[in-house]
Amino acid sequence: MKNLKAPQGAFFLPIFILLLGMVSIQFGASQAKELFPVLGVGGTSTLRLLFAGLIMAAVFRPWKVKFTPAVLRSLAFYGVSLGFMNFSFYFALERIPLGIAVALEFTGPLAVAIFSSQKKIDYLWALLAAVGIFLLLPLDINAEALDPVGILFALIAGLCWALYIIFGKKAGDTLAGGIASSMGMLIAAMVVLPFGLAADGSKLFNPSALPLALMVAVFGSALPYTLEMFALKKMPTKTFGVLMSMEPAIASFIGLLFLSEALTLTQWLAILCVMISSLGSSLTQKNS
């Protein structure tokens, strides 16, 4: 009996950790939205990346690693894409509900998975994702129509996420995950700092908002990225992708619970299309 329990625990622990990481990052996003009136969107994004980078650097100590010029170039592209992914996502979050912003952002990694696979069935997953995006477009001018600028920012965040995956893989091929992530986070913070200062310079130094900004950095970046790295090492890539497909739904429920963002039936249907597309793409990938 003892031999049976160990594998079960080894199987369920990384799943629980990954789910915890997804809940953490979306909770952090919900709390970041509460900071927008105080720190501004640019200020909130900048402090999140800066605090998260410092925390992760303290944990993983990247200064002990000697980087080659090629690795530094990969890290630079990785950090830039990470920085603009966070920056544009927060500007989307200012204008549209959390669950919808996450669903639209998901088109980035989904595009990477589909184009790298090139199976015929992937056309179906691409079509489903396109249907989901179409359902979210503000084609009718009414009270429930989404802000088109918010949609655009979310899609830009998805593009940056796709680049983040591509460059992150290159950096991760030669570095430990924690080293690459902490360096990428620090570079991302340095990249967005001028934009954050230009947009919300005076607000950045509001001492009353720093504790909540630190909490957003922990729950929105440092903790979930660390948990995801642990989970990815303990489970097949396909399983990781299947579970990650739940994130738009988790974000929608977090948005409803903490931000009172109730979605329409059409918006839930759009999110479901994106989730099924992501799930199908993960299931039809080769095992790894």
Secondary structure, DSSP 4 states (H G I P E B T S, - for coil): -HHHHHHHHHHHHHHHHHHHHHHHHHHHHHHHHHHHHHH-HHHHHHHHHHHHHHHHHHHH-GGGSPPPHHHHHHHHHHHHHHHHHHHHHHHHHTTS-HHHHHHHHTHHHHHHHHHHH--TTHHHHHHHHHHHHHHHS--S-STTPPPHHHHHHHHHHHHHHHHHHHHHHHHHTTS-HHHHHHHHHHHHHHHHHHHHHHHHTTGGG-GGGHHHHHHHHIIIIIHHHHHHHHHHHHS-HHHHHHHHTTHHHHHHHHHHHHH--PPPHHHHHHHHHHHHHHHHHHHTSPP-
